[in-house]
Amino acid sequence: ETGVTQSPTHLIKTRGQQVTLRCSSQSGHNTVSWYQQALGQGPQFIFQYYREEENGRGNFPPRFSGLQFPNYSSELNVNALELDDSALYLCASSWDSHYGYTFGSGTRLTVV
Amino acid sequence: KNQVEQSPQSLIILEGKNCTLQCNYTVSPFSNLRWYKQDTGRGPVSLTIMTFSENTKSNGRYTATLDADTKQSSLHITASQLSDSASYICVVSSSGGSNYKLTFGKGTLLTVNP
């Protein structure tokens, strides 16, 4: 599947820093959700945005925040990075919650 | 609590052989179930999607089944190839409208050896 673009593909940050990850959703999709996937684990739901409003959140602290823009692209911001934040961050977009969600290739974040 | 359990955790087979991966879920209300293939360090790619009324869905050498009564699904891979080596993730979507949630299994790591 194509259409969801994430940037950057890889990133190395120092503990305590802040990071912004970006996601361009597939054309026509108005819903974006973000996931954290640790090595060897399934993705964990961070939050979801529908038409620029957050309408669902997983068990992540407030230092994980996000935005969705009028063109439905999205950002994930993480403040005060911790070593355990090292993971693959996935973005998925959808036009209809029932059916069509497409994942991007992810951003590999390493916190040192 | 919504949960998706996959088995086996990992599997090693020889090229050309068939295999079946299992997914049991306790997600309510059920919307649909998808199987994804995820190569290491890459995003998941959808293989099949099934709604409540569908029992079987095929995509080339991949065939997924769904038993909504027992809340079980399987993914059968026929005539495996080396490129099938990946993690296979079962994902169940609950509810509807704009407020939905995906529940992920932890995946089955498949290794196909020559």
Chai-1 contact restraints between the chains, C-beta under 6 A:
chainA,res_idxA,chainB,res_idxB,connection_type,confidence,min_distance_angstrom,max_distance_angstrom,comment,restraint_id
A,E1,B,V45,contact,1.0,0.0,6.0,A-B,restraint_1
A,E1,B,S46,contact,1.0,0.0,6.0,A-B,restraint_2
A,Q41,B,K106,contact,1.0,0.0,6.0,A-B,restraint_3
A,G42,B,I89,contact,1.0,0.0,6.0,A-B,restraint_4
A,G42,B,F104,contact,1.0,0.0,6.0,A-B,restraint_5
A,G42,B,G105,contact,1.0,0.0,6.0,A-B,restraint_6
A,G42,B,K106,contact,1.0,0.0,6.0,A-B,restraint_7
A,G42,B,G107,contact,1.0,0.0,6.0,A-B,restraint_8
A,P43,B,F104,contact,1.0,0.0,6.0,A-B,restraint_9
A,Y50,B,S98,contact,1.0,0.0,6.0,A-B,restraint_10
A,N55,B,S98,contact,1.0,0.0,6.0,A-B,restraint_11
A,N55,B,N99,contact,1.0,0.0,6.0,A-B,restraint_12
A,L90,B,G43,contact,1.0,0.0,6.0,A-B,restraint_13
A,S97,B,G96,contact,1.0,0.0,6.0,A-B,restraint_14
A,S97,B,Y100,contact,1.0,0.0,6.0,A-B,restraint_15
A,H98,B,S31,contact,1.0,0.0,6.0,A-B,restraint_16
A,H98,B,G96,contact,1.0,0.0,6.0,A-B,restraint_17
A,F103,B,G43,contact,1.0,0.0,6.0,A-B,restraint_18
A,F103,B,P44,contact,1.0,0.0,6.0,A-B,restraint_19
A,G104,B,G43,contact,1.0,0.0,6.0,A-B,restraint_20
A,S105,B,R42,contact,1.0,0.0,6.0,A-B,restraint_21
A,S105,B,G43,contact,1.0,0.0,6.0,A-B,restraint_22
A,G106,B,G43,contact,1.0,0.0,6.0,A-B,restraint_23
